[in-house]
């Protein structure tokens, strides 16, 4: 989409593709980084954790700490206070107390060793890979949609042109995702054909009844009198689209699209944060991962929807 007059559409396309690719790259980096750190932690724990069976020196009842004597692999005896799990109370004098410690430390400090939960657990890498694959499918779909739009524009622009008159209308409807009012520009051609187009500032300079040259049949590329070629979105319709509400064009300040992207990003961020608890397990891994995924999808979808800018 680099033909003359398509600069604003091209900028929105580059913005949408950049958000898509960068967002996905950050998501994959976050998932891979967590897997790496987790694997290192599990390996370190397994390689540097020894167990010793300590002896309780005094009776202890909730919520008291337990004084335990234990011996490391070098034969050094340690006396240490431990805070055991609450469900383990009471602890009786001379009873056994499991201790875990790092033998590589000069003066190792023990901790309560739970045989049921022997240190950090490995992440479910299959689930994380599945999440990355699902995100990749969305990336492919978004990139394919932009590629299809560009190829359709090029193909239709090469078709023979025919003169028509165009009225500019703004179609409004409440989007389901992101939940905001979506306003998109449409051309009414000869009062009987409807073609949705990507926004261009030149639209604000032409009133109703503007003479245009239209290329293409299934998809219409309209060329304004100043040579501006408008990028079509979707097929040419032969009846008024529903359930949109149409109104006249309003003028918008320059570069407004940069500001209008923020509501979509904010919606995706908030929804993703909540989804980290609702769909995930509420861990930092799940919350940040969902937030990145939904914020990226919401912003990229906003750009693809071709709003009035």
N, C-alpha and C positions, 0 to 999 in steps of 0.2 A: 504494500500500500504506500508506494512512494511517488505516485503520480502527482502532477501539479495540483495544488489546492487541497491535498489530503493531509497537510501537516498536523492539524489538531487531532485528527483521527489516529495518525501514526503515533503521536505522543501518548495518547491514551492507551494504544495497543502496546507500546514499549513499556509503559508504566505497568499495565496489567501483567505482561509476561515477566517483567523484572520481579514484581511482587510474588508471582507464582514460583519462579525458580529460586529466588533467594529464600522465600519462606520454606520451601521444601528442603533446600540445602541446610537451613538452620535446624529444621525438625530432624533430619537424618543425623546431623552432627550431634544434636542433643541426645538422641536415642543411642547412637554409637558410643558417645562419650560416657554415658551412664553404664553401658555394658562393660566398657573397658575398665572404668573405676571399680565397678562391682566385682569383676573377675579378679582384679588385682587385690581387692580387699579379701575375697574368699580364699585366694591362693595364699596370701600372707597369713591369714588366720590358720589355715590348715597346715602350713609349713612351720609356723612359729608359735603354735599353741601346744603346750604339754598339760597333762592332767596329774593332779595329786589328790590323794584322799586325806583331807585334814581331819583334825580332832577338835571337837567343841570343848572349850575350857570352862564355860559357865552356862548355866541355864539362861535362856532368852525367850521372851514372849513379846508379842506385838505391842508397840512398834519398835522394839529394841534391836540394835545391831548385835551381831553374833561375833564373839571373840574366838578365833580359831588359830590353832597351831598347825602349820603345814611345812613340808620339807620339799625343796626343789631337787632337780636331778643331780645337782652337784653335792647334795647332802647338807645344804645350809637350811637351818630351821628358821621359820618366820612366824611371828605372831601378829595377827592382823584382824581388824574389825571389818566385817562384811555386812552389807545390806542385802539380805536374801529376798526372794519373792514372798509376797504377803501370804500366799496360800501355803507356804512351807512351815508356818508357825504351828506349834511351839518347837523350839530346839532344846534338847536336853544335853546336860554335861556328859562328856565322853562319847557323844554320838558322832557319827561320820558326817563329813561336810565336803562335797566335791569342789575342788579348786582348779581353775585354769590359769595359766600364766605363760608369759613369753620367755623362753629360756635364753634368748639372745641378749636380754637386758642384764646390765651389771648387777643391779639390785632389783630383781623382778617383783612386781606387785601383782598379787593374785586377784581373781574375780570369781564370783559364783559361777560354776560351770553347770549349765543345764543340759543334761544328756538328750533331752527332747529337742532342744534348739541349740545345736552345736555351732554357734557363731553365725555370721551373716550368710544368708541363703543366696544362691545364684538367681539372677533374674530369668524370667521365662523368655529366652531369646526368640523362640518361635513366635510368640505373641507380638514381640516388638518388630520382628521381620514382617509379620502380617500387617501390622500398622503401617510400616514404611511402604509396603506394596500397595495398600489401599490408597495412601496419600499419593503414590506415584501414578496410580490410575487417574486420580483427579487432575494431576499435573498434565498427563498426556491428553486428557479430555479437553482441558482449557487451552492447551497449546494447539490441539487439533482444531478447536473452534475458531481460534484466531487465524490459523493457516487457511481454513476453509473460507473464512470471510475475505481474506486477501485474495485468494485464487478466484473466488466468485466475482469480486470486484474487477479484477483484471480481465477475466473472460467476458463479462457483460460489457465492459468499457470498449472492447474491440468489436462489438456487434454494431450493425448499422444504426444510425441515430434517426429520430423522428421528432418533429416539434410538438410540444405540448405546453399547456399552462399549468402552473403549480401554485398551490396555496400551502403555506407552512402552518402546521398545527402541532400542539403539544399534547400528547396522550398521557393521562395520569391514571395510575392505579396503585393500590397498596400492595407492595411486594410481600411475599411470605418470607423471603430470606434475601437480604436482611430486611427486617420489619421497618420499613420506612416508605414514605411516599415516593414512588419512582415516576419521573417525568421524562419522557422520551420524545424526540422530534420525529414528525411524520410529514411526508409530502402528499398532498391530495392532487393527483394528476388528472386534468380534464374533468374534475368534479366526480370521477367515478372509479379511479384507481388509487390505492393507498400503498405507499412504500415507506417503511421505517428506515431512517438514516442515522448515521452517527453525527453528533453535533459538529457544527462548523460556524465560526463567527459570521461568515458571509450570509447565513440564514437571516440574521437580524437586519440585514441591509436590503432585503427584498420583501415586498409586500405581497398581498394576494394578487393572483393573475399574472405572476411573473412568467415570462416566456423562457422555457428551458428546452434543452435537447436531451431526449431520453434514449439510452442505449440498453438493449437487452429486453427479453420477454418475460422469463420467469422471475428474474431479478432486475430491477431498474436502476441504472446509474444515471442520475440527473446532472446535467452540466448547466450551471448558472450562466447568465449573460457575461459575467466577468471571467469565465473560463474555469471557475471552481467546480471540481467534480466531487460529488457527495458520495460517501461510502455507504452502500445499502446494508441493512441488517435484516436478514430473512428474505422471504419471497414477496413478490408483488401481489397484493391482494385486490380483489375486484369487488369487495364490499367493505363497509366500515368495520374495523376490528372491534370486538367486544371482549371483555366488559370495560374498555377504556372510556374515560371521559375526555373529550377534546376541547381545547381552548386555544385562543390566539397566542402568538409568540410573545414572550417577555424578554427584555434585554437583560443580559447577565454581565457582570464585570469580567475583565480579562483574568485569565488563570483561575477562574472560580473552581474548576474541577479539582485543583489541588486541595482546596478547603473542603469540598463536598465529599471527598474520599474518606475523611476522618470519621463521620458517623458510621459508615459501614465497617471501618476498622475497629472502632470502639465497640460496636455491637458484637462483632466476632470475638473480640477479646473477652468481653463479659460473658458471652455464651460459652466460650471455650473454657474459661476459668470455672464456671459452674459445672460444665460437663466433666471436668477433671475429678469432681467429687461424685457426680451423678452417674456417669458412665465408667469412670475409673475408680481407683481405690483411694483417692485423696492424697496420695504421696506427691512429693515434689516432682518426680518423674512424670506422673500422670497429669498433674495440673499444668505444668509448663508445656508438655507435649500437646495436650488438647488446646491450650491457649494459642500456641503457634499455629496449629493446624487450622483452627476455626477462624482466627484473625486473617490468615493468608487467604483462605477460601472466600471469606466474606468480601475482602477488598478486591480480590481478583474477579469475583463474580460481579461486583459493582462496576468495574471497568468494562467487562464484557457486555453488560446490559446496555451500554451506550446511553447514558443519561443525558438529559439537557444540562449543559455546562454553563 
